[in-house]
Amino acid sequence: MEPFLPNFLSHGNSPSAYPPSRSQVYLPLGLYYEWELPSSDTAFQNAARQSTAYLTSIAEGEGQNIANAALYGNYAIYDTPVSRIYGSNLPALKVIKALVDPFNTMGLSGGFKITI
């Protein structure tokens, strides 16, 4: 888990895309798996998903309300829906994307895609 101070989201006073809400601080947890063979991709990606589900169930069982916590994009697995990262900010980000990237240039890059 990243050991951030509880007030780490209070330093900026302008809107940001992430996290969608600053009312509750969640600390990112990075799970790391390493493998060599592409033939093992699915097995290790499923292991990461299972680990995440297990840790989520333990945290919720301990009374932590994390079911709707925004996921940290740098640690999210490749097929995570962008709505799980940007939450309620996604509609505004789609408007911004339409204005500043009308030809979808950023769609040619890697990473999570905001589609309009």
C-alpha positions in Angstrom: 0.0 0.0 0.0 1.2 3.5 -0.7 1.9 5.3 2.6 0.4 8.7 1.8 -0.5 11.2 4.4 -4.3 11.4 5.0 -4.3 15.0 3.7 -2.4 14.3 0.5 -5.5 15.3 -1.6 -5.9 18.6 0.1 -2.9 20.3 -1.5 -4.5 21.4 -4.7 -7.5 23.7 -4.9 -8.3 23.3 -8.6 -10.5 20.6 -10.1 -8.9 17.4 -11.3 -10.0 14.3 -13.1 -8.7 11.9 -10.5 -9.9 11.1 -8.0 -13.5 11.9 -8.9 -14.2 12.8 -5.2 -11.8 14.0 -2.6 -14.3 13.5 0.2 -12.8 10.2 1.2 -9.1 9.3 0.8 -8.2 5.9 -0.5 -4.6 4.7 -0.6 -3.6 2.8 -3.7 -2.5 -0.8 -3.3 -0.2 -2.1 -6.1 -0.2 -5.9 -6.8 2.8 -7.0 -8.7 3.2 -10.2 -10.7 6.0 -11.0 -13.0 6.3 -13.7 -15.7 8.2 -14.3 -18.9 6.0 -16.3 -21.3 3.2 -14.6 -23.2 1.4 -17.9 -22.9 1.0 -17.2 -19.2 -0.6 -13.8 -19.6 -4.2 -15.0 -19.0 -3.2 -17.1 -16.0 -1.4 -14.2 -14.3 -4.0 -11.6 -15.2 -6.7 -13.9 -13.7 -4.5 -14.3 -10.6 -4.3 -10.5 -10.2 -8.1 -10.3 -10.5 -8.6 -13.1 -7.9 -6.1 -11.4 -5.5 -7.9 -8.1 -5.9 -11.3 -9.7 -5.3 -10.0 -11.5 -2.3 -8.4 -8.4 -0.7 -11.5 -6.4 -1.5 -13.7 -8.9 0.3 -11.4 -8.9 3.3 -11.4 -5.1 3.5 -15.2 -5.0 3.2 -15.5 -7.7 5.8 -13.5 -5.5 8.1 -16.0 -2.7 7.6 -14.2 -0.7 4.9 -16.6 0.8 2.3 -14.5 0.5 -0.8 -16.9 -1.0 -3.3 -17.1 2.3 -5.2 -13.6 3.6 -4.6 -12.0 5.0 -7.8 -9.2 2.7 -9.0 -5.8 4.2 -9.5 -5.1 4.1 -13.2 -1.4 3.4 -12.8 -2.2 0.2 -11.0 -5.4 -0.8 -12.7 -5.4 -3.9 -15.0 -5.6 -3.2 -18.7 -9.3 -3.8 -19.3 -10.5 -1.8 -16.3 -13.5 0.4 -17.5 -12.5 4.1 -17.4 -15.6 4.7 -15.3 -13.9 2.9 -12.4 -11.0 5.3 -12.6 -12.7 8.7 -13.3 -16.2 7.9 -11.9 -18.6 10.9 -12.0 -15.9 13.0 -13.8 -16.2 10.8 -16.9 -19.0 12.8 -18.6 -17.0 16.1 -18.2 -13.9 14.4 -19.5 -15.8 13.3 -22.6 -16.8 16.9 -23.2 -13.2 18.1 -22.8 -11.9 15.4 -25.1 -14.5 16.4 -27.8 -13.2 20.0 -27.6 -9.4 19.4 -27.5 -9.1 16.1 -29.4 -11.8 16.1 -32.1 -9.7 13.8 -34.4 -9.0 11.3 -31.5 -5.3 11.6 -31.7 -5.0 10.4 -28.1 -6.9 7.3 -29.2 -3.7 6.3 -31.0 -1.7 6.1 -27.8 -1.7 3.4 -25.2 -3.5 3.5 -21.9 -7.1 3.9 -20.9 -9.3 5.4 -23.6 -12.0 8.0 -23.1 -14.3 7.6 -26.0 -17.0 10.0 -27.1 
